[in-house]
Amino acid sequence: MTEGSGGFEGIMGLGQEEMGLVAARDTERLSGVLLARESAIQRFLASDAARRDEEFLDKLARISAMNGQLQREVRALHQSLKEELLKLRSENRRMGGYRNGALITPLSSRRIMSRRG
């Protein structure tokens, strides 16, 4: 089971790297690591599909726990991004109100003034 163990350790390493990228908000490198981890999981499951012993089930439980941690990290990142977008939208509305209030209307365009003098 040496190949499976190396694959498992690789999966765990990629999972740790993925959590670090989520925490660092590095979305550019995150997709590559996510795809690499997914393919490593598929290779791991295909190589050990015939063996359903206790060690294999333990490894699956560890992967499941890591996926739970990743899911919590991603949800926290999603929530913080949502909050930042809401703040940005309200700030844009506020600035738009200032812009409308700061517009200067030329005196010649006012219809109240008499043109006779």
Buried (B, 14 or more C-beta within 10 A) or exposed (E): BEEBEEBBEBBBEBBBBBBBBBEEEEEEEBEEBBEBBEEBBEBBBEEBEEEEEEEBEEBBEBBEEBBEBBEEBBEEBEEEEEEEEEEEEEEEEEEEEEEEEEEEEEEEEEEEEEEEE
